[in-house]
Amino acid sequence: MTDLKPWQSIEATAVLFFFLEAVRVLFSMLFGLIYDTIFAERVPFAVTGLMVVVTFLAFLVPAVVPRRHGRWLPRGLAALVFLVRVPLTVDHPMMRLVSGLILIAAAMAYLTLRLRYTPLSVPRWLILALLGDQLARALGHTYAITLRPYWLPWQGVLSLGLLGITVLLYRRSPSHEVAPQYRVELGDGLAIGALLFLETTLLAFPNALARWSSGLASGSRAYGFLTPALFLVTGLPLGRPSRRLMERL
């Protein structure tokens, strides 16, 4: 029987990677919407308020993920993420806003299921997703190459390949997943949230440095140092010494 763990890791890492991208895109679109409402006065307050409420509800989706479900649910959520990621690349504010909301809701539900059935693997997938996100932004010099319009055909090919992996997992995985004895508690959730906050804050620092020190040699040197340094620090938990330390603890 085919070992499905590598394919599961690819699927989960891709979902989390697209989730990180969608969060950044969504909040940048919301910022533009709020600006057009308050300063430019081109968008009614009702529209902006509705979008803020919908965004809030999208992050509450994990609360309604059913306890009992078939094997189709995680695979269906992953497939939805991969499909919706394609229009997220299109440089159109409303399309990015709507696709970002759908992607975040589906990815949050998927993450909830992974935390329920494979909790010990989620941190590794999250770190890989953070590394991929940082690499994409570094290659585009703070503007991720995966969010530029010319990436659209490549994103279509990538999503198609990931859909193939999802279909493979659907066909080969058991009809019902069994939850391990270890359960994710409140402290675990706070730790994951703290990791996300810390990483997204730190990873944004080189971008802010490049933005506000534009044209300064010192800023360019600092950006060239901080970006690979943060990349290495983020990947430290994946190293063998870190894994051995965790096993001892």
Secondary structure, 3 states (H helix, E strand, C coil): CCCCHHHHHHHHHHHHHHHHHHHHHHHHHHHHHHHHHHCCCCCCHHHHHHHHHHHHHHCCHHHHCCCCCCCHHHHHHHHHHHHHHHHHCCCCHHHHHHHHHHHHHHHHHHHHHHHHHCCCCHHHHHHHHHHHHHHHHHHCCCCCHHHCHHHHHHHHHHHHHHHHHHHHHHHHCCCCCCCCCCCCCHHHHHHHHHHHHHHHHHHHHHHHHHHHCCCCHHHHHHHHHHHHHHHHHHHHHHCHHHHHHHHHC
